[in-house]
Amino acid sequence: MNVTLPLVVVLGAATWTAMKLLGIRLWVAALIALFGFYVAGTFIAPVIEETTRSGVNAVTSK
C-alpha cells in the first residue's frame, strides 16, 4: 500500500517535533522558514529542488 504525503507535511511534522523535543523556539522555526522563501528566489533554488527530488526518489525507490 502506498501513502502519498506532500513534502511540506513531512517538514512541518519534523519542525513540530524539533520544537517539542529539542526546545527550538517558534521564532527560530519561523526565521528558518523565511530564509527558505528568500533562497527560493535565488539561483540556487533549482539545485535545491533537484537534490530534494533525488533524495526523495532514493528513499522511495524499490
Biopython code that builds the backbone (N, CA, C, O; Angstrom):
import numpy as np
from Bio.PDB.StructureBuilder import StructureBuilder

atoms = [
    (1, "MET", "N", (0.835, -1.170, 0.000)),
    (1, "MET", "CA", (0.000, 0.000, 0.000)),
    (1, "MET", "C", (0.885, 1.239, 0.000)),
    (1, "MET", "O", (1.807, 1.355, 0.807)),
    (2, "ASN", "N", (0.600, 2.154, -0.900)),
    (2, "ASN", "CA", (1.352, 3.396, -0.997)),
    (2, "ASN", "C", (0.609, 4.509, -0.282)),
    (2, "ASN", "O", (-0.614, 4.616, -0.363)),
    (3, "VAL", "N", (1.370, 5.332, 0.417)),
    (3, "VAL", "CA", (0.818, 6.518, 1.076)),
    (3, "VAL", "C", (1.550, 7.719, 0.509)),
    (3, "VAL", "O", (2.780, 7.759, 0.507)),
    (4, "THR", "N", (0.807, 8.687, 0.035)),
    (4, "THR", "CA", (1.411, 9.884, -0.541)),
    (4, "THR", "C", (1.235, 11.053, 0.416)),
    (4, "THR", "O", (0.114, 11.382, 0.807)),
    (5, "LEU", "N", (2.337, 11.674, 0.789)),
    (5, "LEU", "CA", (2.326, 12.845, 1.656)),
    (5, "LEU", "C", (3.094, 13.972, 0.973)),
    (5, "LEU", "O", (4.174, 13.745, 0.428)),
    (6, "PRO", "N", (2.553, 15.166, 0.999)),
    (6, "PRO", "CA", (3.328, 16.295, 0.483)),
    (6, "PRO", "C", (4.563, 16.529, 1.362)),
    (6, "PRO", "O", (4.524, 16.319, 2.574)),
    (7, "LEU", "N", (5.629, 16.956, 0.745)),
    (7, "LEU", "CA", (6.868, 17.197, 1.484)),
    (7, "LEU", "C", (6.666, 18.251, 2.565)),
    (7, "LEU", "O", (7.300, 18.177, 3.618)),
    (8, "VAL", "N", (5.803, 19.224, 2.329)),
    (8, "VAL", "CA", (5.574, 20.270, 3.313)),
    (8, "VAL", "C", (4.955, 19.689, 4.591)),
    (8, "VAL", "O", (5.215, 20.200, 5.680)),
    (9, "VAL", "N", (4.147, 18.640, 4.478)),
    (9, "VAL", "CA", (3.571, 17.990, 5.658)),
    (9, "VAL", "C", (4.666, 17.286, 6.458)),
    (9, "VAL", "O", (4.695, 17.365, 7.686)),
    (10, "VAL", "N", (5.550, 16.610, 5.767)),
    (10, "VAL", "CA", (6.652, 15.919, 6.433)),
    (10, "VAL", "C", (7.573, 16.929, 7.124)),
    (10, "VAL", "O", (7.976, 16.718, 8.267)),
    (11, "LEU", "N", (7.903, 18.016, 6.438)),
    (11, "LEU", "CA", (8.761, 19.036, 7.043)),
    (11, "LEU", "C", (8.069, 19.742, 8.202)),
    (11, "LEU", "O", (8.711, 20.101, 9.189)),
    (12, "GLY", "N", (6.761, 19.941, 8.083)),
    (12, "GLY", "CA", (6.007, 20.538, 9.183)),
    (12, "GLY", "C", (6.017, 19.653, 10.417)),
    (12, "GLY", "O", (6.178, 20.142, 11.535)),
    (13, "ALA", "N", (5.846, 18.349, 10.220)),
    (13, "ALA", "CA", (5.895, 17.407, 11.334)),
    (13, "ALA", "C", (7.286, 17.377, 11.960)),
    (13, "ALA", "O", (7.417, 17.289, 13.181)),
    (14, "ALA", "N", (8.318, 17.449, 11.133)),
    (14, "ALA", "CA", (9.689, 17.479, 11.652)),
    (14, "ALA", "C", (9.939, 18.752, 12.453)),
    (14, "ALA", "O", (10.614, 18.719, 13.481)),
    (15, "THR", "N", (9.397, 19.867, 11.984)),
    (15, "THR", "CA", (9.545, 21.133, 12.699)),
    (15, "THR", "C", (8.826, 21.081, 14.037)),
    (15, "THR", "O", (9.374, 21.503, 15.055)),
    (16, "TRP", "N", (7.601, 20.565, 14.040)),
    (16, "TRP", "CA", (6.840, 20.467, 15.277)),
    (16, "TRP", "C", (7.571, 19.575, 16.284)),
    (16, "TRP", "O", (7.645, 19.894, 17.470)),
    (17, "THR", "N", (8.113, 18.450, 15.794)),
    (17, "THR", "CA", (8.861, 17.535, 16.660)),
    (17, "THR", "C", (10.111, 18.208, 17.220)),
    (17, "THR", "O", (10.431, 18.054, 18.399)),
    (18, "ALA", "N", (10.809, 18.948, 16.374)),
    (18, "ALA", "CA", (12.011, 19.656, 16.843)),
    (18, "ALA", "C", (11.654, 20.706, 17.887)),
    (18, "ALA", "O", (12.392, 20.905, 18.852)),
    (19, "MET", "N", (10.537, 21.369, 17.694)),
    (19, "MET", "CA", (10.118, 22.374, 18.675)),
    (19, "MET", "C", (9.776, 21.730, 20.006)),
    (19, "MET", "O", (10.100, 22.280, 21.059)),
    (20, "LYS", "N", (9.135, 20.586, 19.978)),
    (20, "LYS", "CA", (8.729, 19.913, 21.218)),
    (20, "LYS", "C", (9.894, 19.195, 21.896)),
    (20, "LYS", "O", (10.088, 19.326, 23.104)),
    (21, "LEU", "N", (10.662, 18.444, 21.126)),
    (21, "LEU", "CA", (11.700, 17.604, 21.731)),
    (21, "LEU", "C", (13.031, 18.329, 21.933)),
    (21, "LEU", "O", (13.722, 18.094, 22.924)),
    (22, "LEU", "N", (13.388, 19.204, 20.998)),
    (22, "LEU", "CA", (14.681, 19.877, 21.084)),
    (22, "LEU", "C", (14.601, 21.264, 21.711)),
    (22, "LEU", "O", (15.623, 21.884, 22.006)),
    (23, "GLY", "N", (13.384, 21.739, 21.911)),
    (23, "GLY", "CA", (13.216, 23.050, 22.538)),
    (23, "GLY", "C", (13.475, 24.226, 21.615)),
    (23, "GLY", "O", (13.782, 25.325, 22.076)),
    (24, "ILE", "N", (13.354, 24.001, 20.315)),
    (24, "ILE", "CA", (13.535, 25.102, 19.376)),
    (24, "ILE", "C", (12.342, 26.034, 19.499)),
    (24, "ILE", "O", (11.194, 25.589, 19.518)),
    (25, "ARG", "N", (12.614, 27.313, 19.580)),
    (25, "ARG", "CA", (11.541, 28.291, 19.753)),
    (25, "ARG", "C", (10.831, 28.548, 18.420)),
    (25, "ARG", "O", (11.396, 28.354, 17.344)),
    (26, "LEU", "N", (9.581, 28.988, 18.530)),
    (26, "LEU", "CA", (8.764, 29.240, 17.355)),
    (26, "LEU", "C", (9.386, 30.303, 16.459)),
    (26, "LEU", "O", (9.340, 30.169, 15.236)),
    (27, "TRP", "N", (9.965, 31.353, 17.029)),
    (27, "TRP", "CA", (10.536, 32.416, 16.207)),
    (27, "TRP", "C", (11.740, 31.910, 15.416)),
    (27, "TRP", "O", (12.009, 32.417, 14.327)),
    (28, "VAL", "N", (12.468, 30.926, 15.936)),
    (28, "VAL", "CA", (13.605, 30.360, 15.203)),
    (28, "VAL", "C", (13.096, 29.554, 14.009)),
    (28, "VAL", "O", (13.646, 29.643, 12.911)),
    (29, "ALA", "N", (12.039, 28.764, 14.231)),
    (29, "ALA", "CA", (11.457, 27.997, 13.129)),
    (29, "ALA", "C", (10.893, 28.928, 12.059)),
    (29, "ALA", "O", (11.039, 28.663, 10.866)),
    (30, "ALA", "N", (10.248, 30.019, 12.483)),
    (30, "ALA", "CA", (9.712, 30.992, 11.524)),
    (30, "ALA", "C", (10.838, 31.678, 10.759)),
    (30, "ALA", "O", (10.701, 31.927, 9.561)),
    (31, "LEU", "N", (11.933, 31.984, 11.418)),
    (31, "LEU", "CA", (13.086, 32.606, 10.761)),
    (31, "LEU", "C", (13.691, 31.670, 9.716)),
    (31, "LEU", "O", (14.070, 32.112, 8.632)),
    (32, "ILE", "N", (13.782, 30.395, 10.037)),
    (32, "ILE", "CA", (14.302, 29.415, 9.088)),
    (32, "ILE", "C", (13.373, 29.293, 7.878)),
    (32, "ILE", "O", (13.841, 29.208, 6.743)),
    (33, "ALA", "N", (12.054, 29.284, 8.117)),
    (33, "ALA", "CA", (11.083, 29.233, 7.016)),
    (33, "ALA", "C", (11.198, 30.475, 6.133)),
    (33, "ALA", "O", (11.144, 30.369, 4.908)),
    (34, "LEU", "N", (11.355, 31.646, 6.741)),
    (34, "LEU", "CA", (11.516, 32.878, 5.978)),
    (34, "LEU", "C", (12.785, 32.835, 5.131)),
    (34, "LEU", "O", (12.783, 33.281, 3.984)),
    (35, "PHE", "N", (13.849, 32.307, 5.686)),
    (35, "PHE", "CA", (15.091, 32.140, 4.935)),
    (35, "PHE", "C", (14.864, 31.245, 3.718)),
    (35, "PHE", "O", (15.414, 31.497, 2.646)),
    (36, "GLY", "N", (14.052, 30.198, 3.887)),
    (36, "GLY", "CA", (13.741, 29.312, 2.765)),
    (36, "GLY", "C", (13.015, 30.034, 1.647)),
    (36, "GLY", "O", (13.269, 29.776, 0.470)),
    (37, "PHE", "N", (12.107, 30.943, 2.009)),
    (37, "PHE", "CA", (11.406, 31.719, 0.986)),
    (37, "PHE", "C", (12.375, 32.626, 0.231)),
    (37, "PHE", "O", (12.252, 32.786, -0.984)),
    (38, "TYR", "N", (13.325, 33.213, 0.929)),
    (38, "TYR", "CA", (14.301, 34.069, 0.252)),
    (38, "TYR", "C", (15.233, 33.256, -0.644)),
    (38, "TYR", "O", (15.583, 33.703, -1.737)),
    (39, "VAL", "N", (15.634, 32.085, -0.201)),
    (39, "VAL", "CA", (16.514, 31.232, -1.001)),
    (39, "VAL", "C", (15.792, 30.756, -2.262)),
    (39, "VAL", "O", (16.422, 30.578, -3.305)),
    (40, "ALA", "N", (14.476, 30.549, -2.173)),
    (40, "ALA", "CA", (13.702, 30.073, -3.322)),
    (40, "ALA", "C", (13.743, 31.042, -4.496)),
    (40, "ALA", "O", (13.494, 30.643, -5.633)),
    (41, "GLY", "N", (14.049, 32.297, -4.237)),
    (41, "GLY", "CA", (14.113, 33.282, -5.304)),
    (41, "GLY", "C", (15.513, 33.498, -5.863)),
    (41, "GLY", "O", (15.721, 34.424, -6.647)),
    (42, "THR", "N", (16.472, 32.670, -5.481)),
    (42, "THR", "CA", (17.846, 32.847, -5.940)),
    (42, "THR", "C", (18.209, 31.807, -6.995)),
    (42, "THR", "O", (17.396, 30.955, -7.355)),
    (43, "PHE", "N", (19.421, 31.891, -7.473)),
    (43, "PHE", "CA", (19.914, 30.964, -8.494)),
    (43, "PHE", "C", (20.113, 29.548, -7.961)),
    (43, "PHE", "O", (20.204, 28.604, -8.746)),
    (44, "ILE", "N", (20.181, 29.388, -6.662)),
    (44, "ILE", "CA", (20.445, 28.074, -6.061)),
    (44, "ILE", "C", (19.177, 27.224, -5.938)),
    (44, "ILE", "O", (19.268, 26.029, -5.656)),
    (45, "ALA", "N", (17.999, 27.820, -6.144)),
    (45, "ALA", "CA", (16.727, 27.113, -5.976)),
    (45, "ALA", "C", (16.620, 25.851, -6.845)),
    (45, "ALA", "O", (16.191, 24.817, -6.333)),
    (46, "PRO", "N", (16.991, 25.887, -8.137)),
    (46, "PRO", "CA", (16.896, 24.645, -8.930)),
    (46, "PRO", "C", (17.795, 23.521, -8.401)),
    (46, "PRO", "O", (17.438, 22.346, -8.483)),
    (47, "VAL", "N", (18.943, 23.884, -7.868)),
    (47, "VAL", "CA", (19.844, 22.871, -7.312)),
    (47, "VAL", "C", (19.212, 22.230, -6.080)),
    (47, "VAL", "O", (19.277, 21.013, -5.912)),
    (48, "ILE", "N", (18.604, 23.038, -5.224)),
    (48, "ILE", "CA", (17.949, 22.519, -4.027)),
    (48, "ILE", "C", (16.781, 21.625, -4.417)),
    (48, "ILE", "O", (16.592, 20.559, -3.832)),
    (49, "GLU", "N", (15.999, 22.049, -5.399)),
    (49, "GLU", "CA", (14.849, 21.247, -5.833)),
    (49, "GLU", "C", (15.298, 19.905, -6.398)),
    (49, "GLU", "O", (14.709, 18.872, -6.079)),
    (50, "GLU", "N", (16.324, 19.908, -7.227)),
    (50, "GLU", "CA", (16.811, 18.660, -7.815)),
    (50, "GLU", "C", (17.396, 17.739, -6.739)),
    (50, "GLU", "O", (17.184, 16.527, -6.784)),
    (51, "THR", "N", (18.118, 18.295, -5.787)),
    (51, "THR", "CA", (18.676, 17.494, -4.697)),
    (51, "THR", "C", (17.562, 16.886, -3.853)),
    (51, "THR", "O", (17.644, 15.725, -3.454)),
    (52, "THR", "N", (16.529, 17.667, -3.584)),
    (52, "THR", "CA", (15.384, 17.160, -2.817)),
    (52, "THR", "C", (14.693, 16.039, -3.577)),
    (52, "THR", "O", (14.356, 15.010, -2.991)),
    (53, "ARG", "N", (14.479, 16.224, -4.866)),
    (53, "ARG", "CA", (13.835, 15.169, -5.676)),
    (53, "ARG", "C", (14.687, 13.899, -5.682)),
    (53, "ARG", "O", (14.157, 12.794, -5.567)),
    (54, "SER", "N", (15.996, 14.054, -5.816)),
    (54, "SER", "CA", (16.873, 12.886, -5.824)),
    (54, "SER", "C", (16.836, 12.155, -4.484)),
    (54, "SER", "O", (16.830, 10.925, -4.437)),
    (55, "GLY", "N", (16.812, 12.918, -3.405)),
    (55, "GLY", "CA", (16.737, 12.307, -2.075)),
    (55, "GLY", "C", (15.436, 11.565, -1.845)),
    (55, "GLY", "O", (15.427, 10.456, -1.312)),
    (56, "VAL", "N", (14.329, 12.187, -2.253)),
    (56, "VAL", "CA", (13.022, 11.531, -2.103)),
    (56, "VAL", "C", (12.954, 10.291, -2.977)),
    (56, "VAL", "O", (12.427, 9.265, -2.547)),
    (57, "ASN", "N", (13.475, 10.363, -4.194)),
    (57, "ASN", "CA", (13.477, 9.205, -5.078)),
    (57, "ASN", "C", (14.341, 8.078, -4.517)),
    (57, "ASN", "O", (13.997, 6.905, -4.667)),
    (58, "ALA", "N", (15.451, 8.415, -3.878)),
    (58, "ALA", "CA", (16.309, 7.407, -3.298)),
    (58, "ALA", "C", (15.621, 6.706, -2.128)),
    (58, "ALA", "O", (15.787, 5.502, -1.935)),
    (59, "VAL", "N", (14.857, 7.456, -1.359)),
    (59, "VAL", "CA", (14.162, 6.865, -0.208)),
    (59, "VAL", "C", (12.978, 6.022, -0.654)),
    (59, "VAL", "O", (12.695, 4.974, -0.073)),
    (60, "THR", "N", (12.287, 6.488, -1.693)),
    (60, "THR", "CA", (11.049, 5.806, -2.092)),
    (60, "THR", "C", (11.243, 4.773, -3.195)),
    (60, "THR", "O", (10.289, 4.080, -3.548)),
    (61, "SER", "N", (12.438, 4.649, -3.747)),
    (61, "SER", "CA", (12.637, 3.674, -4.829)),
    (61, "SER", "C", (12.609, 2.259, -4.285)),
    (61, "SER", "O", (12.949, 2.003, -3.130)),
    (62, "LYS", "N", (12.193, 1.345, -5.156)),
    (62, "LYS", "CA", (12.094, -0.071, -4.739)),
    (62, "LYS", "C", (13.230, -0.877, -5.282)),
    (62, "LYS", "O", (13.308, -2.080, -5.033)),
]
sb = StructureBuilder()
sb.init_structure("model")
sb.init_model(0)
sb.init_chain("A")
sb.init_seg("    ")
for serial, (resi, resn, name, xyz) in enumerate(atoms, 1):
    if name == "N":
        sb.init_residue(resn, " ", resi, " ")
    sb.init_atom(name, np.array(xyz, "f"), 0.0, 1.0, " ", f" {name:<3s}", serial, name[0])
structure = sb.get_structure()
